Amino acid sequence: RSRDDLQGALDVISEDLDDVKSCMCNVVMELNTTQSKVANLETNFETNFESIKSEVKEMTSEVETLKAKFQPGQSGDSKNAICAAPQKLQEFTGRENALVWLEKNLVRDQNSESPPKTSCCTKTICGLGGCGKTSLAVEFAWRWMNHFTGGVFWVNGESDENVSKSVAENLALLNVTVSTRENVDDSLNRFLTLLSYESRPWLLVVDNADDLRSPTCPTGVEKICKGPWQRNARAPKNGHILFTTRKNAKDTAAFLRLSPTNCLEMQCFSEEEGALFLIRRTGLEGESLYQGAIDLAKELGGLPLALEQAAAYLSALPISITFKDYLDRSEERRVGKECRSRWSPYH
């Protein structure tokens, strides 16, 4: 009898062991499935981690920028107009047609009947070095500062180093603190994010952007002119960008993806404009001096940079001389150099 009971108990235990084995098999299968899912998650995480980190970093930068802009107790409308343009030139002369063109294209561009814009209003001033592109942009910026109530900002586009310095100066004017650990790209992202959320008209001048070609264009300049930030928030409605460059209008328009009609080609001064500039810059006035100023402006080809150098020389002399005297002395020096060169034993 006892033997039969023991056998029955062993049979029950055997059945339980079979059930445990079956359960263990199921657990192993589920564990393998879970491990496979974990491996897939790890692969996906590694693949997307850099992208996620970049997005989080950019979002954090935007949040910090907006927090700095909308501090409690401060209203955007209560801020004074900001103008980061270089000092206005007291001797600025002529260029009335160019100023009218800039006003028409950058100030009067808000047409309610036109379709919605998808990027900032962008124009360029093209021309030879020394023809007065920067002076024109400075004059326009100061004349219309009160129209661009969201601010007039200035960026030197010669190199990424200059872009970085300019961005830091603009952010300082906006009372936005830049961390010493923040890299150049982060600072530029901050600045452009702030502009894209500005609710009032603003103007950004990118001066001396002479290398508008891929792949040598400074990355900061390329981000400004082609970055997706221009399509964010209020940027297409309120944003205005003005480039000055030595590149010709055709190449500039192609790089910036603009119509050639958006590029103003700067010319040198006319003889009358050049003479007026010389008179204002030196303070030498009088009808008898006017023809000398005309002749000097003609001799220098109306190039504003050359006229500025001549005027600076005349102003620095301890004794006053006329424009004709300056022109005669220049001619004497030129002839003397030619003679020395001609009679040089090494010629």
KADA-V349730 format. One record per helix or strand. SS is the DSSP state (H for helix, E for strand). FROM is the first residue (numbers start at 1). TO is the last residue. Records with the same first field share a line. If there is no record, write none. Layout:
SS = FROM-TO + FROM-TO
//
This chain:
H = 2-69 + 76-78 + 96-107 + 133-143 + 160-173 + 184-196 + 219-226 + 228-231 + 235-238 + 249-256 + 260-262 + 271-282 + 287-299 + 304-316 + 323-343
E = 83-83 + 121-126 + 151-156 + 202-207 + 239-245 + 263-265
//
